Amino acid sequence: MEEKDLEYVGFWARVGATLIDSALILAITFPLLLAFYGTAYLDSEKTVEGPADFILSYVFPLVAVILFWCYKQATPGKMAVRAKIVDAKTGGAPSVGKCIVRYFAYILSAIPLCLGYIWVAFDPKKQAWHDKIAGTVVVRSKKKDTEVKFE
């Protein structure tokens, strides 16, 4: 697909994708966390309840998201909105390094009242701060009936 056939994915589509991804991660991790820690987990004030909590709440999402970005150029949420992540300069798949940088740059997008995410609504290329830091953009086909190939 040529560049002229693509558009940058805007704020609300990306919010929708994030909600889908968050629901999927929660549907996987929450029952497992309850199995490990019981309902006391819900009342805990600890940031990390134990090793299983750390793995399920932090390591699993990190690994899952980066693997999806590396192998599909999108998470399930982005696939649902027909979006994919590409290298901003080449339009090709982002490198593993860019995917890792992009994931950890989410923290910088979130810190100042989520301004880095809101930035998508005002940026000409619809880049959040984590996209700018990693050198990525999120795109999809301009034609509604054309599927973006997830390689």
Rosetta silent file (secondary structure, phi, psi, omega in degrees, C-alpha in Angstrom):
SEQUENCE: MEEKDLEYVGFWARVGATLIDSALILAITFPLLLAFYGTAYLDSEKTVEGPADFILSYVFPLVAVILFWCYKQATPGKMAVRAKIVDAKTGGAPSVGKCIVRYFAYILSAIPLCLGYIWVAFDPKKQAWHDKIAGTVVVRSKKKDTEVKFE
SCORE:     score description
SCORE:     0.000 S_00000001
   1 L     0.000  134.590 -177.139    0.000    0.000    0.000 S_00000001
   2 L   -83.588  159.878 -177.765    1.377    3.396   -0.966 S_00000001
   3 H   -58.341  -36.834 -178.155    1.801    6.345    1.367 S_00000001
   4 H   -65.862  -18.934  179.386   -0.931    8.326   -0.434 S_00000001
   5 H   -89.300   -0.645 -176.360   -3.420    5.583    0.490 S_00000001
   6 E  -109.900  153.664  173.698   -2.693    5.930    4.230 S_00000001
   7 E  -130.807  153.980  175.470   -3.882    8.344    6.879 S_00000001
   8 E   -75.315  141.378 -177.662   -2.636    9.064   10.359 S_00000001
   9 L   -87.469  127.670 -174.084   -4.853    7.584   13.054 S_00000001
  10 L   -83.383 -176.024 -172.239   -6.399   10.187   15.321 S_00000001
  11 H   -58.614  -54.235 -172.522   -7.076   10.552   18.998 S_00000001
  12 H   -68.038  -37.045  176.469  -10.452    8.830   19.409 S_00000001
  13 H   -63.834  -38.624  179.541   -9.561    5.760   17.341 S_00000001
  14 H   -71.184  -34.683  174.333   -6.424    5.373   19.432 S_00000001
  15 H   -62.554  -45.575  178.219   -8.414    5.784   22.659 S_00000001
  16 H   -58.604  -44.339  178.261  -10.745    3.041   21.433 S_00000001
  17 H   -61.726  -41.413  179.300   -7.784    0.783   20.644 S_00000001
  18 H   -65.018  -40.288  177.888   -6.325    1.406   24.092 S_00000001
  19 H   -63.200  -41.467  177.400   -9.627    0.558   25.777 S_00000001
  20 H   -62.581  -48.362 -179.851   -9.812   -2.733   23.851 S_00000001
  21 H   -62.048  -42.229  179.967   -6.221   -3.614   24.742 S_00000001
  22 H   -63.473  -42.088  178.695   -6.739   -2.685   28.391 S_00000001
  23 H   -63.624  -40.122  178.627   -9.888   -4.819   28.602 S_00000001
  24 H   -65.055  -46.425  179.051   -8.049   -7.794   27.075 S_00000001
  25 H   -61.057  -44.136  179.741   -5.079   -7.478   29.436 S_00000001
  26 H   -63.821  -40.546  179.854   -7.451   -7.136   32.395 S_00000001
  27 H   -64.099  -28.387  178.724   -9.507  -10.155   31.287 S_00000001
  28 H   -84.878  -47.927 -171.178   -6.331  -12.242   31.263 S_00000001
  29 H   -81.483  -37.741 -173.904   -4.528  -10.942   34.341 S_00000001
  30 H   -60.084  -49.027  177.934   -7.328  -10.188   36.817 S_00000001
  31 H   -61.154  -35.535  178.671   -8.630  -13.772   37.209 S_00000001
  32 H   -68.098  -41.137  177.874   -5.054  -15.013   37.574 S_00000001
  33 H   -63.462  -40.070  176.931   -4.262  -12.395   40.213 S_00000001
  34 H   -66.032  -35.895  178.114   -7.388  -13.387   42.133 S_00000001
  35 H   -64.935  -39.014 -179.315   -6.373  -17.054   41.858 S_00000001
  36 H   -76.267  -42.914 -169.248   -2.940  -16.271   43.323 S_00000001
  37 H  -114.012   -8.114 -179.062   -3.882  -13.737   45.991 S_00000001
  38 L    71.709 -172.848 -177.277   -7.625  -14.137   46.577 S_00000001
  39 L   -70.112  -14.984  175.767  -10.004  -11.264   47.207 S_00000001
  40 H   -61.245  -24.453  178.063   -7.534   -9.735   49.668 S_00000001
  41 H   -58.451  -35.141 -177.649   -5.704   -8.532   46.550 S_00000001
  42 H   -68.176  -28.307 -178.308   -8.526   -6.055   45.965 S_00000001
  43 H   -95.884   -6.028 -175.944   -8.016   -4.421   49.365 S_00000001
  44 L   -68.268  142.159  176.542   -4.230   -4.339   49.285 S_00000001
  45 L  -101.758    1.477  179.499   -2.506   -0.968   49.330 S_00000001
  46 L   -73.725  147.103  175.513    0.794   -2.400   48.120 S_00000001
  47 L   -69.426  -41.228  177.538    2.053   -1.419   44.668 S_00000001
  48 L  -131.231  121.944 -176.168    3.164   -5.002   44.066 S_00000001
  49 L   -76.643  -29.516 -178.035    1.631   -7.799   46.106 S_00000001
  50 L   175.002 -173.369 -176.780    4.274  -10.387   45.215 S_00000001
  51 H   -59.463  -41.719 -179.690    6.200  -12.064   42.386 S_00000001
  52 H   -64.827  -38.764  177.680    3.089  -13.256   40.535 S_00000001
  53 H   -61.984  -45.866  179.523    1.629   -9.747   40.709 S_00000001
  54 H   -60.042  -46.102 -178.853    4.824   -8.258   39.288 S_00000001
  55 H   -65.748  -47.545 -176.737    4.927  -10.770   36.434 S_00000001
  56 H   -73.011  -35.850 -175.300    1.221  -10.541   35.572 S_00000001
  57 H   -88.962  -25.354 -175.581    0.819   -6.788   36.033 S_00000001
  58 H  -120.095  -51.489 -175.600    4.104   -5.509   34.627 S_00000001
  59 H   -71.235  -48.887 -178.703    6.141   -8.122   32.763 S_00000001
  60 H   -56.954  -50.878  178.792    3.296   -9.836   30.875 S_00000001
  61 H   -60.683  -41.088  178.874    1.813   -6.606   29.412 S_00000001
  62 H   -58.469  -51.652 -178.205    5.288   -5.342   28.463 S_00000001
  63 H   -65.207  -44.876 -177.856    6.218   -8.574   26.666 S_00000001
  64 H   -62.257  -47.539 -178.093    2.798   -9.028   25.039 S_00000001
  65 H   -64.019  -47.458 -178.779    2.591   -5.475   23.683 S_00000001
  66 H   -64.009  -40.047  176.858    6.146   -5.427   22.352 S_00000001
  67 H   -62.813  -43.465  177.280    5.691   -8.844   20.702 S_00000001
  68 H   -61.275  -44.177  179.326    2.464   -7.693   19.029 S_00000001
  69 H   -62.842  -41.178 -177.536    4.168   -4.518   17.809 S_00000001
  70 H   -70.985  -39.815 -173.806    7.176   -6.440   16.497 S_00000001
  71 H   -97.570  -23.981 -178.401    5.265   -9.248   14.778 S_00000001
  72 H  -122.286   -7.512 -175.270    1.954   -7.621   13.807 S_00000001
  73 L    62.163   16.834 -179.013    2.775   -3.889   13.955 S_00000001
  74 L  -167.114  152.977  169.914   -0.316   -3.548   16.127 S_00000001
  75 L   -86.753  170.493  176.988   -1.988   -4.751   19.274 S_00000001
  76 H   -55.260  -37.711  177.758   -5.448   -6.350   19.045 S_00000001
  77 H   -62.852  -44.050  178.160   -7.000   -2.936   19.791 S_00000001
  78 H   -66.145  -37.821  176.205   -5.103   -1.275   16.961 S_00000001
  79 H   -60.884  -38.461 -179.073   -6.070   -4.150   14.654 S_00000001
  80 H   -63.752  -30.226  178.183   -9.724   -3.563   15.582 S_00000001
  81 L  -100.251   14.443  176.403   -9.475    0.045   14.384 S_00000001
  82 L    62.570   32.858 -177.471   -7.464   -1.062   11.300 S_00000001
  83 L  -109.287  154.831  173.023   -4.318    0.744   12.495 S_00000001
  84 E  -144.534  156.141 -179.875   -0.676   -0.214   12.494 S_00000001
  85 E   -94.239  131.471  177.926    2.543    1.232   13.835 S_00000001
  86 E  -132.554  159.244  174.081    5.231    2.105   11.287 S_00000001
  87 E   -65.394  128.635 -175.802    8.660    3.691   11.298 S_00000001
  88 L   -63.644  -29.150 -178.304    8.089    7.426   10.720 S_00000001
  89 L   -87.265  -41.137 -173.021   10.985    7.710    8.241 S_00000001
  90 L  -100.678  -22.255 -175.179   10.679    4.515    6.221 S_00000001
  91 L    77.932    1.020  179.158    7.021    3.552    6.573 S_00000001
  92 L   -91.491 -176.371  178.597    8.195    0.021    7.306 S_00000001
  93 L   -62.330  138.629  177.351    7.896   -2.082   10.409 S_00000001
  94 L   -70.642  149.730  177.857    9.541   -0.496   13.444 S_00000001
  95 L   -70.199  164.135  176.313   12.647   -2.202   14.797 S_00000001
  96 H   -57.776  -42.346  178.863   12.576   -4.116   18.074 S_00000001
  97 H   -59.129  -43.904  178.487   14.561   -1.256   19.607 S_00000001
  98 H   -64.172  -37.793  178.759   11.987    1.311   18.501 S_00000001
  99 H   -64.298  -42.095  179.173    9.205   -0.850   19.927 S_00000001
 100 H   -66.072  -45.831  178.087   10.960   -1.082   23.291 S_00000001
 101 H   -60.190  -43.640 -179.478   11.664    2.668   23.367 S_00000001
 102 H   -59.448  -43.191 -179.514    8.033    3.353   22.387 S_00000001
 103 H   -61.989  -49.786 -177.038    6.727    1.198   25.251 S_00000001
 104 H   -72.619  -23.787  176.455    8.837    2.864   27.924 S_00000001
 105 H   -72.163  -14.788  173.080    8.148    6.319   26.455 S_00000001
 106 H   -53.890  -36.136 -179.004    4.478    5.730   27.342 S_00000001
 107 H   -60.773  -43.319  179.729    5.530    6.747   30.856 S_00000001
 108 H   -67.785  -32.792  176.818    6.682   10.144   29.593 S_00000001
 109 H   -67.960  -29.637 -175.506    3.421   10.583   27.676 S_00000001
 110 H   -87.792  -31.562 -169.714    1.451    9.908   30.853 S_00000001
 111 L   -55.327  -53.812 -176.578    3.378   11.865   33.489 S_00000001
 112 L   -85.164   73.016  177.373    2.205   15.421   32.804 S_00000001
 113 L    57.171   34.776  179.436   -1.566   14.776   33.115 S_00000001
 114 L    62.893   21.690 -179.159   -1.500   12.505   30.035 S_00000001
 115 H   -59.318  -34.270  179.746   -0.565   15.493   27.866 S_00000001
 116 H   -63.765  -29.430  176.003    1.667   13.268   25.738 S_00000001
 117 H   -80.516  -42.742 -179.704   -1.364   11.199   24.716 S_00000001
 118 H   -61.855  -26.275 -179.588   -3.642   14.204   24.227 S_00000001
 119 H   -53.495  -29.929  179.053   -0.972   15.606   21.902 S_00000001
 120 H   -53.564  -38.206 -177.058   -2.309   13.222   19.205 S_00000001
 121 H   -65.538  -22.425 -173.975   -5.389   15.445   18.838 S_00000001
 122 L  -114.419  -13.963 -176.045   -3.288   18.476   17.859 S_00000001
 123 L   -79.868  136.829 -179.285   -0.253   17.038   16.081 S_00000001
 124 L   -60.338  -32.421  178.962   -0.265   17.153   12.240 S_00000001
 125 L   -99.376    9.778  179.293    0.989   13.553   12.059 S_00000001
 126 L    56.068   36.991  179.162   -1.188   12.473   15.021 S_00000001
 127 L   -92.180  130.323  168.613    1.930   11.485   16.970 S_00000001
 128 L   -78.179  170.181  179.838    1.842   11.095   20.731 S_00000001
 129 H   -60.442  -38.290 -179.658    5.032   11.928   22.579 S_00000001
 130 H   -65.496  -29.429  174.723    5.985    8.243   22.713 S_00000001
 131 H   -68.706  -44.702 -179.961    5.685    8.136   18.901 S_00000001
 132 H   -61.710  -44.756 -179.284    7.922   11.170   18.528 S_00000001
 133 H   -62.764  -42.875 -176.799   10.496    9.727   20.931 S_00000001
 134 H   -85.631  -13.250 -177.876   10.520    6.324   19.198 S_00000001
 135 L    75.564   42.275 -179.633   10.249    7.686   15.646 S_00000001
 136 E  -125.411  161.425  169.586    6.935    5.971   14.846 S_00000001
 137 E  -135.902  158.211  177.645    3.524    6.916   13.483 S_00000001
 138 E  -110.558  123.589 -174.142    0.200    5.106   13.589 S_00000001
 139 E  -129.976  165.858  171.417   -1.505    4.766   10.195 S_00000001
 140 E  -156.045  167.451 -179.849   -4.396    3.046    8.437 S_00000001
 141 E   -67.186  140.499  175.944   -5.890    2.829    4.975 S_00000001
 142 L   -69.614  -28.171 -178.281   -7.961    5.830    3.866 S_00000001
 143 L   -86.070  125.204 -176.641  -10.396    3.453    2.210 S_00000001
 144 L   -61.941  -32.532 -175.804  -12.807    1.887    4.686 S_00000001
 145 L   -90.012   -2.538  179.497  -13.086   -1.359    2.719 S_00000001
 146 L   -95.398  127.364 -179.294   -9.321   -1.793    2.300 S_00000001
 147 L   -87.511  137.535  172.889   -7.615   -3.869    4.930 S_00000001
 148 L   -79.437  128.574 -179.251   -4.216   -2.848    6.249 S_00000001
 149 L   -75.439  126.618  175.738   -1.907   -5.855    5.979 S_00000001
 150 L  -101.097  107.902 -175.248   -0.497   -6.895    9.328 S_00000001
 151 L   -81.971    0.000    0.000    2.796   -8.556    8.564 S_00000001
